[in-house]
Amino acid sequence: MMMAMNQGCDQYFSKEKKWVSPYGFFSFFFLFFLAAINFLVNWVDLMLTALPLFIRIMTKWIFFSIITLVVFVASSFFLEIDFSRITNTKTIITFNKQQLHFPINCTDGNSTATCSSYYPTTFEFDGDSSTTSCPDYFRWIHEDLKPWESTGITRDMIERGRNVSHFRLVIVNGKAYVQKLGKAYQTRDVFTIWGILQLLRLYPGKIPDLDLMFQCGDKTVVLKKDFQGPQATPPHPVFHYCGNEISHDIVFPDWTFWGWPEINIAPWETTLHNILEGNKRTKWTDRIPYAFWKGNPAVSRIRRELVKCNSTKEHDWNARIDSIHWDKEKVSNYENSKLENQCTHRYKIYIEGVAWSVSEKYIILCDSMTLLIEPTYYDFFTRNMVPLQHYWPISPRNMCEDIKYAVDWGNSHLQNAQVIGNGGTNYILENLKMKFVYDYMFHLLNAYAKLLKFKPTIPEGAIEICSESMACPVQGLQKSFMVESMVNSPSDTPPCAMPSSYTPKTLKEFLKENENIIQQVKTKGVNSLLV
């Protein structure tokens, strides 16, 4: 609490950001108050010398009480300190209704790997805070956890996921402990763990004790076929960036929301802002009237097939495919692969790589009509997107023909095509705010923790991690992205209100409606859907 109060006074009472003690301030205020009261009381006493002693005493007492009350109310209004929230644990104290910030504390330069205790461990939301509703895609949390709805989750189930996981995360009493189980690609595991730490900073004291395994690769690992039959055991729960129809992987936000330093992609809020600024550079109708894709085609067969849709002397499929070679991009400091410079076409193509691709959110955000090549995988936020509202579906079996048809149709129906493009962008803007990313993590982890049938304990070999132990020792883009994406203070609003689960009937109807639209597009019956 002392740290919170001292940092608060430092922020609001010292322009030069020097340390200012709140007790020194209040002591000065109290002495000034006593001196002023003494002067006023003596002045009143002098004015009432002609009155009887009893009346003089009562008058001075009433006057003193009124002055005291006025000063107390005025000081409380000025400082706006909620004294009821001062406890023996570290909490947030707000001056002038502005929230205090707790930036990273690398006390030993850049080499510290220890965890400090300056950050609040509990936090109470403002009583005036209103709870917003979570986006509809939060309903999939219920679906992703259904395999364990009737059995719960035992420690043995979790242990069985060790061989297909890159790290184990345990949270006990608000602190995070990690046990590394395998080498993840680049810094996927690092920035995933970093994101979870920021969730703990956003909602301190609100994340329950839990124990989980995390897979940082591309393809799903908990396959349904391995858990079928009368003698089948419940699947082992493993968190992952994506899922599909043949797996039980629990879908979780990917690492790029906090940055991808290896290819110079900044944290989500910065990247989102940059792409929106890039959108403004070219009026939609002035954009290049073709479908554009830029990426690495070497990672999957379907991408290599997409390259064949590029314009040739024999065919123009209305596609412009640009292959990225990351080694060359690195030499040029990624000048030719900036996401904000890729919103120059009316149509943009999304296609999976080894599995799902993190590029999806960046592509949809471009305002271009997204040509979504029918995916096999899904991530946490895309399952509620609707064809012809947020994207145009493309069959992977007839890619080139479907791309040509979509572009020809769009160029003949510019207003409709622009509406679909804007619909996708608005879906991202409205549903993928960083607060909602954290709220999805919050609700998923809380729902998961309720299924645990044991009390989580720190496993042997796990080490405590925190923002300081991760960010202080590193350098370069990894450090700058961590500092940039760090949560500096607890949230001033509670998490969004979790929607109810789908009923089997409503889920079936939703999926069927989407499938009907896709079939209409395949049969070139789009115009009838847009009438």
C-alpha angles and dihedrals in degrees: 000000000000090000091051093049094045093049090047094055090043089056101043107027103039120061092189091054092242122153109272119183115226089211090056090051094048092045091054091046092049094050091047089050092052092048092050093048091049091053094048094046092051090048091051091046090054092050093050100047092117094058128086116274095248093053091046092053094047093046092051091047093051092045091048091050093049093049091047092050093048093049092046093051092046093049092047090051091049097047099030094202118168099216092182089070095058106107137153090271127073110271139164117268115192126212118196088354090288116130120239119242126221108195122192113295110216095168095171097049114258098327103074117117097175130107118242126213099218097102120091113262095199134032135185119205121239110271089230093056115121121212116234123207118257118241115268094253088073086076088075089070087076091050095048092053096044095100088070098035095105101030103038120214123286129196089249091057090054093047090055089063093060096096094057098042135087098205143004119225123199125182117198122172092345095307124114126226124186132198113193112222103172145356112276124206112273110318099327093121093043095055093040090056089044090055092052090050089054089053088056089052093048094051106022113191092009100092112086126224110280145160123212145161122227130203116201100185130099107251126064117258109189100074119194093220090067092060104048132109135051094290095045120128122222113273120261110251113241126172117223142162095251145017140197141193094274099051144065096214111144107235117232133172113277126244097256092079084078096036144282105232096180091071098024098251108154125219116291100261092053094043092047091053092048093050092049089052089049090053090061095058096076126037109236096243089049093056121110105279097229139086114263133201129173121183149092110304094183096078099072144018094238091057091051087053089052091057087063088065090067117116115276136169090263099043139020107196091178089251128124110196119190118188119213123216105195095200090060091043091055091054090053091047090248093289092144096048103051108139094218090061094056100073095091101107131073090230131040127191125224116197131167123247123201084334129330117348129228087218092080097087092047093049095048091049092062096086087236117124102265115228100207112199103216105271129218093201134049135200128212100277107035103069093087096052114118124216115246089015098063105006146359114250119231124194114233089216094059102026101147095044092045093049091051092049093048093050094045090049092047094049088051092047103037096163093051092046091050091050090054090048092049090046091059093047092049090049089058094043094049100038107029103055109143089246089060091049089056092043090053089053090046095053094040094051093044092050091046093049091054089061094056113109095196139052110260116238132183108271122226111270095023118126130206113251133190139162093276096049090052104038105032099063097047132079141199124025092342091062096040092050090049093050091045094051097040119123104234099189141014117273117271090211131052122248116280118272111269114237121231120264123266117264112230088250097051092044092050091049092049093051092043093052091052091048091051091054091049091051090051090053091049090054091048092248096132098121093061090056094053098048 
